[in-house]
Amino acid sequence: MARRNKDLLTLLLNKPPAEALVSGVLLAIAIWASGFFFQLFVSPDESSPDTITAETLQPMFELIRGFLNMVAGFILFAAVIQYLVRGALLK
């Protein structure tokens, strides 16, 4: 099991700079999209009078979406820094 994890880590670290940047950008876009679609599609049904309304859940939706945007931003930042460092080291 440890050998397999080591091989996966080696494979991930041996990617060319452009491929690492593209995979990081795609991961960041996927995380951002999950936050966007979470807020878009997860909304309460307001048909019955005693249900939780969208106004009470809006701060929670904004918090979750903001957290996912922050994680996506960190991943995007790490991908760009990794691209720049690998590009500089390979020249």
QUIFEN-V130877 format. One record per residue. N is the residue number from 1. RES is the residue in one letter. SS is DSSP state (H for helix, E for strand, C for the rest). PHI is phi as a letter, one per 20 degrees, with the letter a starting at -180 (* if undefined). OMEGA is omega in whole degrees, -180 to 180 (NA if undefined). Layout:
[[N RES SS PHI OMEGA] [N RES SS PHI OMEGA]]
This chain:
[[1 M C * -180] [2 A H f 179] [3 R H f -180] [4 R H f 178] [5 N H f 179] [6 K H f 178] [7 D H f 178] [8 L H f 179] [9 L H f 178] [10 T H f 178] [11 L H f -180] [12 L H f -178] [13 L H e -179] [14 N C e 178] [15 K C f 172] [16 P C f -176] [17 P H g -178] [18 A H f 179] [19 E H f 177] [20 A H f 178] [21 L H f -179] [22 V H f 180] [23 S H f 176] [24 G H f 179] [25 V H f 179] [26 L H f 177] [27 L H f 178] [28 A H f 178] [29 I H f 179] [30 A H f 179] [31 I H f 177] [32 W H f -179] [33 A H f 178] [34 S H f 175] [35 G H f 180] [36 F H f -178] [37 F H f 175] [38 F H f -179] [39 Q H f -177] [40 L H f -172] [41 F H d -180] [42 V C e 177] [43 S C c -176] [44 P C f 176] [45 D C e -176] [46 E C d -177] [47 S C f 179] [48 S C e -172] [49 P C f -175] [50 D C e -180] [51 T C e 176] [52 I C f -177] [53 T C e 180] [54 A H f -180] [55 E H f 179] [56 T H f -180] [57 L H e -177] [58 Q H g 177] [59 P H f 178] [60 M H f 178] [61 F H f -180] [62 E H f 179] [63 L H f 180] [64 I H f 180] [65 R H f 177] [66 G H f 178] [67 F H f 179] [68 L H f 176] [69 N H f 179] [70 M H f 178] [71 V H f 179] [72 A H f 178] [73 G H f 178] [74 F H f 179] [75 I H f 178] [76 L H f 178] [77 F H f 179] [78 A H f 179] [79 A H f 180] [80 V H f 178] [81 I H f 178] [82 Q H f 179] [83 Y H f -179] [84 L H f -179] [85 V H f 179] [86 R H f 178] [87 G H f 179] [88 A H f -178] [89 L H f -178] [90 L H e -179] [91 K C f NA]]
